[in-house]
Amino acid sequence: MTTSSASGPNSSTQTTPGGPEVSPEELDEILATTEEFVRTKVIPREQEIADGDEIPADLRQASKDLGLFGFAIPQEWGGLGLDLAQEVRLAEVLGYTSLALRSMFGTNNGIAGQVLVQFGTDEQKKTWLERIASGEVVASFALTESGAGSNPAGLRTKAVADGDDWIITGDKRYITNAPTADLFVVFARYRPADESGPGIAVFLVPADADGVTVGPKDKKMGQEGSLTAEVYFDSVRVSAAALVGGEADLGYRAAMTILARGRIHIAAVSVGQAQRALDESVDSAAISTQGGKPIGDNQLIQGMIADMATQVMAGRALVREAARAWVDETDRRISPSVAKLFCTEMLGKVADSAVQVHGGAGYMRGVAVERIYRDARLLRLYEGTSEIQRLIIGGGLVKQAKKRLS
């Protein structure tokens, strides 16, 4: 697989010749091992994760030992080396349990780590990627601001050149893993947008750099154990070596590329979470009784379960096709948005039906589908809202038609 990279003199191009790094047999082993970990070690402790609002230290260490902090990092840099078509299979497995687990190492593999994998210089990769893949370093993607989220064009954080250095000033919010981050991948505007480009650069900023402050962890509706917070950059000075790819105007392209890739991953996580909601509902329908009979004998309940199963299967097929299109480079814009839109919206519907199948029990804390119902809501918001996905899909198709018909 060949992926886009910076074109400046200090940049490098990522190429994996001869196909994926991981064989089908190796992938099967990774999936089986991870599924055993999820089913036997994580699921029994989901309530502990929710109550403590953190991933226990032994589960964090076990995730490191399994290579989950680097599943999408190339083997050259100590990762497992899954391509996106393989990664979505793993994401479905991880999506089956508390979403906080995947979130713990998601930024290392995804929106933060992939900036380095696809756009970093050789020296930047050498400095950071092995430690990211091992989990020694937690990387955090610092893009979202009060006026810029799904669309990075509204970015207000500034980067000003000062000799060979850059000085970064601005605030970020809702930054995943900020409380535990060792490295922030920071997007900042270095000049006004014009016809030559949006003027956005991306920098590698160590969390312990002077002027970096992380706020208290956010209190969210759901996804307890997934840590987010605001991050403040007060005249933070970094060297020229911190500029990703060695090219200032790279940031917007990097953000859009990495967000598109991440949308397919989130779609796959949604499929895994929807499968869990379906399985919980089927089990509940089989054993819960009303009037002395299992409620699953009721045709209305069967109809709900049938609709849920159909949506899950459709989402699984869609996300795997979108991942294939990414890997063979036939569609890296519309398909990611289609997959994220459908699968995250699908999860919301399945989670709602799961609560309904459970009846009053589905509204009680400590019941899996109640947590899923709350956790699922976030997936329609981050890495591009459903509304943004519709704009990308509709606008992209019209643009293609204009080009074809002109």
Secondary structure, DSSP 8 states (H G I E B T S, - for coil): -EE----STT---EE-TTS-SS-HHHHHHHHHHHHHHIIIIIGGGHHHHHHHTS--HHHHHHHHHTTGGGTTS-GGGTS----HHHHHHHHHHHTTS-HHHHHHHHHHHTTTHHHHHHH--HHHHHHHHHHHHHTSS-EEEE--BTTBSS-GGG---EEEEETTEEEEEEEEEEEETGGG-SEEEEEEESS--BTTB--EEEEEEETTSTTEEEEEE---SS-TT--EEEEEEEEEEE-GGGBGGG-GGGHHHHHHHHHHHHHHHHHHHHHHHHHHHHHHHHHHHHH-EETTEEGGGSHHHHHHHHHHHHHHHHHHHHHHHHHHHHHTTS-SSHHHHHHHHHHHHHHHHHHHHHHHHHGGGGGSTTSHHHHHHHHHHGGGTTTS-HHHHHHHHHHHHHHHHHHHH-
